[in-house]
Structure formats: structure tokens, C-alpha cells
Amino acid sequence: MSGTRHPEERGKDRQPAVCEYPGCAEAVVQPPRGGPRRRYCSDAHRAAARRLRLRGLLDEVEAAESAGEAPRRPAELAPQRQPVAPSRRLHREHDQGQRGDRWRWQRLAWYGAVAGVIAVVVLAVVTHSTGDLGGTGRGSGRGGSKGHTLSPPTTAPGNGQPQGAGGSGSPSGAGGPGGGAGASQGQGQGAGQSPQNPGSSVQLVAQPKPTPTTTAGSPPTTSAPLAAPVTWTALTGPGCPQDSSKGVSLDAWGSTGGSWTGDGCQGFFRWSRVAGPRYVHTFTWWFDTPLSGGQDCSLSLYIPHPSDTSLAAAPAARYTVASGSGTVGSFTLNQATHRGAWFAAGTFHFPTARVQLTLSNQGTIDGTAVAAAPLRVTCQS
């Protein structure tokens, strides 16, 4: 049969042979149990010979060997890179551009988040610092609370200045220290100062007796009695008495000694450096008088004299006078020329019971400061 081989021929196929890869002399061992005949000593030589055949180089090597030339081992050329179709190249460039844009936007978002965190931290630090400098809160309206309680430094005893005009009677009818018992509405008068409302007093003037008038041929008549004018005096300021009828409100102001120690005041005042529109600070004195209708009130300011004179040396401190219905006047004051004394700011008309004076730190920056100390008002209906 044509498919049957002689045992000797099959034995020859199983004998060792030399690797057919050009330039290799390694022996090729045939499998003992049959199978395809091996022509190469390793899989690497088999793959290299296949590449040579595909590129037509194997024929060149065999021709050189048949011509008697020394066999040379051709270099194993790396497979060439296949050209990329234009459409695939465009898609690849598009994908790379999208990845670049995505990374760019992610980086911008990260920068924005970091900047936001830094801004929040800076704002919290500035707010906390401003709150520490404030000292006290703003006072509320009539009869309300006055914010935080001022914490003045310990000062020396009073300087012997004259005290108030005497305390008014309490609701139970008892007068101030040194005064007699009052009526049922607490109108007692005294020569001392009331502990419940120090620094203020209401002075009642007795009504004059009616004067009879006569005309020729008619009986004498009596004119109508004139209404008695009522005078009200009060004082308040930093470290001075404050209650539901008088007080102060401020924001971030410093505090130091060298101020008025009479009328129950503790001898310290508030100050703020003169600044521009970017840093506005105000200090407000307010009074709610018991007088109804219109009233004329005179204002008197005390200018402190601290050891650091620059803290009360503003050449043009700005004051605004207001009532419950709006501004009623304004004035400026050279505090440096009035240190350690009282300054009469004048008389103003207030259509309501609220009397209010506001000091601002606005002005030309020259290293000086405006000072806020006690304010005394005297009102007459």
C-alpha cells in the first residue's frame, strides 16, 4: 500500500538531525512516539524561519549555500508597524483631546475648591478677631437689653468732681439717699444721688401763683396758671451708669484709662484710630427722656486725658445728633484742644423722647484716634 512505510524508513525519521535554521548547528531530537518530524531545535528558530520564508529571505540564504558561500545568519527583523487608517487616527486624536479636556476641567475644579476653603478660613479668622475687639454689643431700643455688659478696668476712687443733682423717688414713694419720703408716685427729692438711676434727675419747678388783673369798670379777673417747665438731666458713657433710659452701643473700639471718675463712672473710655471709608467704626450715646412732645436738650461732652495723648487727639472728630425721627444736627470737635475738660456742644431740638449722639472714626488718617467718654444731657420741655 502506498500509505505504508518500511520500518527502517520510519526509524531514519526518528534519528537526530541538524536544525534547518540557517547558521544553527544544534541537533534536533525527534519524538520517540512518532508525530510530525521536527526540523528546528527550538520554537524560536521555527518562528524565525517562518518569518524568513514569508519575506523571501530563506531562498536567498539557500542560494548562497548552494553557491558555496559561507552561510550567514540573517538578522531577525522586527515586524513592521502596520499603517493606521486615517479614520482610526482621527478617532484616536479625538479620544486623546477629550481626555486632556477632562483632566483640565478636573484640575480647575480642584483649584476652585481649594480657593473656597482658604476664603472660608480667612473669613472665619477675621470675624473672630473683629468680635474679640468689639468689647460689647450694640444697645437695643427703648426698654430693651443693652447687649454685653462693659467690663471696665479697676480705677482709683473719684476725683472729687460734683455729683448729680439728686435722685428721684422710686415707684414705692421713697426718695433718693438724703431725700425725704415722696408721694404715692415716688416724686421725693433728695440732695444725694439715687442708686437706681445714678447720674440723672428730674427737677420740678413749682407753678407760680395766678396774678389777678383788673380793668376799668370790671371786676378783677384771674389769669390761667402757666404750665411749669420740667427739666431732665442724665449722664452715661463707657463705664458709667446705664439702665433702661440711657446707655451706649459700639462695635470694635479699644479701651484705656484716663477718663471721668465722677457720677458713678469708673474712669476708662473707648477709642478708635481715625480711618477711611473702608474701616468705619461708630460709638453711640442714647437717652430716652420721660418728657413728652418736643424738647430742647443741651449736650456736654467730656474729653479724656490719657497717658498716650494720641488716643484723644483727633483734630476733627465728627458727631451726629439724632432723635427717633431722624438727624437733627451735627458738629466737629478738635479733641486735642479740650483734653481733660467738658465741652459744651450746644442745644438741639428733639421732636421725640429719644436723644442720640453718634461719634465716627472717619477722617484724614494721621495716626490719631477719636475718644468716647461720658456725655451729659439736660433737657427741658
C-alpha positions in Angstrom: 0.0 0.0 0.0 1.2 3.5 -0.8 0.4 4.8 2.7 2.6 2.1 4.4 6.3 2.9 5.0 9.1 0.5 5.8 10.1 0.3 9.4 13.7 1.3 8.5 12.5 4.5 6.8 10.4 5.3 9.9 13.5 4.7 12.1 15.5 7.2 10.0 12.9 9.9 10.6 13.4 9.4 14.4 17.2 9.8 14.3 18.8 13.1 15.4 19.2 15.8 12.7 20.7 19.3 12.5 18.5 22.3 12.9 17.5 23.7 9.4 17.6 27.3 10.6 20.5 29.0 8.7 23.6 29.2 10.8 22.4 26.9 13.5 24.2 23.5 14.1 22.2 22.3 17.1 20.9 18.7 17.0 17.2 18.2 16.7 15.9 15.2 18.7 12.8 13.6 17.2 9.9 12.5 19.3 10.2 8.8 20.3 6.5 8.0 19.8 6.0 9.4 16.4 4.4 12.5 15.2 5.5 15.2 12.7 9.2 15.3 12.0 11.0 18.2 13.8 13.1 20.4 11.7 14.3 23.0 14.2 15.9 22.9 17.6 13.5 25.4 19.2 10.3 27.2 18.8 12.2 30.5 18.4 14.1 29.1 15.3 10.9 27.7 13.9 9.2 31.2 14.2 12.2 32.9 12.7 12.4 30.6 9.8 8.7 31.2 9.1 9.3 34.9 9.0 12.2 34.4 6.6 10.1 32.4 4.3 7.4 34.9 4.4 9.8 37.6 3.3 11.6 35.6 0.7 14.9 35.7 2.5 15.2 32.0 3.0 15.6 31.4 -0.7 18.4 33.9 -0.7 20.2 32.0 2.1 19.7 28.6 0.4 21.0 30.0 -2.9 24.1 31.4 -1.1 24.7 28.0 0.5 24.3 26.1 -2.8 26.9 28.5 -4.5 29.4 27.5 -1.9 29.4 30.8 0.0 29.7 30.9 3.8 26.3 30.7 5.2 25.3 33.9 7.1 22.7 34.2 9.7 20.3 36.8 8.6 19.1 39.3 11.2 15.7 38.8 12.7 13.8 41.8 11.6 11.1 43.1 13.9 7.7 43.1 12.4 6.9 46.4 10.8 4.2 48.5 12.3 1.1 48.5 10.2 -0.1 51.9 9.0 -3.1 53.2 10.8 -6.1 54.1 8.8 -7.0 57.8 8.7 -10.3 57.2 10.4 -8.7 55.3 13.3 -6.1 58.0 13.7 -8.8 60.7 13.9 -10.7 58.8 16.5 -7.5 58.3 18.5 -6.7 62.0 18.4 -10.3 62.8 19.4 -10.1 60.5 22.4 -6.8 62.0 23.5 -8.3 65.5 23.2 -11.3 64.5 25.3 -9.0 63.0 28.0 -7.0 66.2 28.1 -10.0 68.5 28.4 -11.4 66.3 31.1 -8.2 66.5 33.1 -8.1 70.3 32.6 -11.6 70.8 33.9 -10.9 68.5 36.9 -7.8 70.5 37.7 -9.7 73.8 37.6 -12.4 72.4 39.8 -9.8 71.2 42.3 -8.2 74.7 42.3 -11.6 76.3 42.9 -12.3 74.0 45.8 -9.0 74.8 47.5 -9.5 78.6 47.0 -13.0 78.3 48.5 -11.7 76.6 51.6 -9.0 79.2 52.0 -11.5 82.0 51.7 -13.8 80.5 54.4 -10.9 80.1 56.8 -9.7 83.7 56.3 -13.3 85.0 56.8 -13.7 83.0 60.0 -10.4 84.3 61.4 -11.3 88.0 60.5 -14.8 87.6 62.0 -13.4 86.1 65.2 -10.8 88.8 65.5 -13.3 91.6 65.0 -15.6 90.0 67.6 -12.8 90.0 70.2 -12.1 93.7 69.6 -15.7 94.7 69.9 -15.9 94.5 73.7 -19.7 95.0 73.9 -22.7 94.6 71.7 -24.9 97.3 70.3 -27.6 98.6 72.6 -31.2 97.9 71.7 -34.2 100.2 71.6 -36.3 101.7 74.4 -36.6 99.4 77.4 -34.6 96.6 75.7 -31.3 95.0 76.7 -28.0 96.8 76.1 -26.0 93.8 74.6 -22.9 92.7 76.6 -22.0 94.2 79.9 -19.0 96.5 79.7 -16.0 95.2 81.7 -14.1 98.4 82.8 -10.7 98.2 84.4 -10.3 98.9 88.1 -9.7 102.5 88.7 -8.9 104.8 91.5 -11.6 106.4 93.6 -13.4 109.5 92.4 -11.6 112.7 91.8 -13.9 114.8 93.9 -16.0 116.2 91.0 -19.5 117.3 91.8 -22.2 114.6 91.7 -25.6 114.7 90.1 -28.5 116.9 91.2 -30.0 114.3 93.5 -32.0 111.1 93.0 -35.6 110.9 92.0 -38.2 109.0 94.0 -38.7 105.3 93.5 -42.1 103.8 92.4 -42.8 102.9 96.0 -42.6 106.5 97.0 -39.1 106.6 98.8 -36.7 109.3 97.6 -33.0 109.0 96.9 -30.3 108.9 99.6 -30.6 112.0 101.7 -34.1 112.8 100.4 -37.4 112.8 102.3 -40.3 110.4 101.7 -42.1 111.0 98.4 -45.7 111.0 97.3 -47.5 107.9 96.1 -46.0 108.3 92.7 -42.4 108.4 94.0 -41.7 112.1 93.5 -39.4 112.5 96.5 -36.5 114.9 96.2 -33.0 114.5 97.8 -29.7 116.1 97.9 -27.8 112.9 97.1 -27.9 110.6 94.1 -30.4 107.8 93.5 -28.7 104.3 93.4 -31.3 103.0 91.0 -30.7 105.8 88.4 -27.3 107.5 89.1 -26.3 110.4 87.1 -29.8 111.6 86.2 -32.5 113.7 87.9 -35.8 115.3 87.1 -36.3 118.8 88.6 -39.8 120.0 89.1 -40.5 123.7 89.3 -43.4 124.9 91.4 -46.2 126.6 89.5 -46.4 130.4 90.0 -49.5 131.8 91.8 -52.0 133.3 89.4 -51.9 137.1 89.3 -55.2 139.0 89.4 -55.7 141.6 86.8 -58.2 144.5 86.7 -59.6 146.8 84.1 -61.7 150.0 84.4 -65.3 149.2 85.2 -64.9 145.5 85.5 -64.2 143.2 88.4 -60.7 141.8 88.8 -60.0 138.5 87.0 -57.5 135.8 87.5 -55.3 134.7 84.5 -54.9 130.9 83.7 -51.9 129.3 85.5 -48.8 128.8 83.4 -47.5 125.2 82.8 -44.5 124.5 84.9 -41.3 123.7 82.7 -39.8 120.3 83.5 -36.0 119.8 83.4 -34.4 116.4 83.0 -30.7 115.7 83.4 -28.8 112.4 82.8 -25.2 111.2 82.2 -23.9 108.0 80.6 -20.8 106.7 78.8 -18.2 103.9 78.9 -18.0 102.6 82.5 -20.8 105.0 83.6 -24.3 104.1 84.9 -26.6 102.5 82.3 -30.2 101.4 82.5 -33.4 101.2 80.5 -33.4 105.0 79.9 -29.8 105.5 78.9 -26.8 103.6 77.5 -24.2 103.2 74.8 -23.6 101.0 71.7 -20.4 100.4 69.9 -18.5 97.9 67.6 -14.7 97.4 67.6 -13.3 100.1 69.9 -10.3 100.0 72.2 -10.4 100.7 76.0 -8.0 102.5 78.3 -7.9 104.7 81.5 -7.7 108.4 81.9 -11.4 109.5 81.8 -14.0 110.9 84.2 -14.4 109.2 87.6 -17.4 111.2 88.9 -21.1 110.5 88.7 -20.6 106.8 89.2 -18.1 106.4 86.3 -15.1 104.1 86.6 -12.5 106.2 84.7 -12.0 104.5 81.4 -13.0 105.5 77.9 -13.2 104.0 74.4 -11.1 105.0 71.4 -10.7 104.2 67.7 -8.0 105.2 65.2 -9.0 107.7 62.5 -9.6 105.7 59.3 -11.0 106.0 55.8 -14.3 104.7 54.4 -13.0 101.1 54.3 -12.9 100.8 58.1 -15.9 102.5 59.7 -16.4 102.4 63.5 -19.1 104.3 65.4 -19.9 104.9 69.1 -23.4 106.0 70.1 -24.8 107.5 73.3 -28.6 107.3 73.7 -31.2 108.6 76.1 -35.0 108.0 76.4 -36.3 111.0 78.3 -39.6 111.0 80.2 -40.6 114.3 78.6 -43.5 114.2 76.1 -43.6 116.2 72.9 -40.8 118.4 71.7 -37.8 119.2 73.9 -34.7 121.2 73.8 -31.6 119.4 75.1 -28.1 120.8 75.7 -25.2 118.3 75.2 -21.9 118.3 77.2 -19.0 116.0 76.3 -16.1 115.0 78.5 -12.7 114.7 76.6 -10.4 112.3 78.4 -6.7 112.9 79.0 -4.9 109.6 78.8 -1.1 109.0 79.2 -1.0 108.3 75.4 -2.3 111.6 74.2 -2.7 110.3 70.6 -5.7 108.3 71.7 -7.7 111.6 72.2 -6.1 113.9 69.6 -8.4 113.8 66.5 -8.3 117.3 65.0 -11.8 117.0 63.6 -13.9 114.4 65.4 -17.3 114.0 63.7 -20.5 113.9 65.8 -24.1 113.4 64.5 -27.1 114.4 66.6 -30.4 112.5 66.0 -33.8 111.8 67.5 -36.2 109.0 67.0 -37.4 110.6 63.7 -34.0 111.3 62.2 -30.9 113.6 62.2 -31.4 117.0 63.9 -27.8 118.3 63.7 -24.0 117.6 63.5 -20.7 119.2 64.6 -17.0 118.6 64.6 -14.6 118.9 67.6 -10.8 119.2 68.0 -10.4 116.8 70.8 -6.7 117.7 71.3 -7.5 121.2 72.5 -10.1 120.0 75.0 -8.4 117.1 76.7 -9.3 116.7 80.4 -12.3 119.1 80.3 -16.0 119.3 79.5 -17.1 120.7 76.1 -20.5 122.3 75.6 -21.7 121.1 72.2 -24.8 123.3 72.2 -28.6 123.0 72.4 -30.6 121.0 69.9 -34.4 120.5 69.5 -35.6 116.9 69.6 -39.2 116.2 68.4 -39.4 112.8 70.2 -38.3 111.5 73.5 -35.2 109.8 72.0 -31.9 111.8 72.3 -28.9 110.2 70.4 -25.3 111.3 69.7 -23.0 109.2 67.4 -19.2 109.6 67.1 -17.5 108.3 63.9 -13.8 107.4 63.3 -13.9 108.7 59.7 -11.5 111.4 58.7 -8.0 112.1 57.4 -5.6 109.3 58.5 -2.9 111.0 60.7 -2.2 108.4 63.4 -4.5 110.0 65.9 -7.7 108.5 67.4 -11.2 109.7 68.4 -12.2 109.2 72.1 -15.6 108.4 73.5 -16.1 109.3 77.2 -19.2 110.4 79.3 -22.0 112.6 77.8 -24.3 114.7 79.9 -27.7 115.9 78.5 -30.0 118.5 80.1 -33.5 118.6 78.5 -36.4 121.0 79.1 -39.9 120.6 77.8 
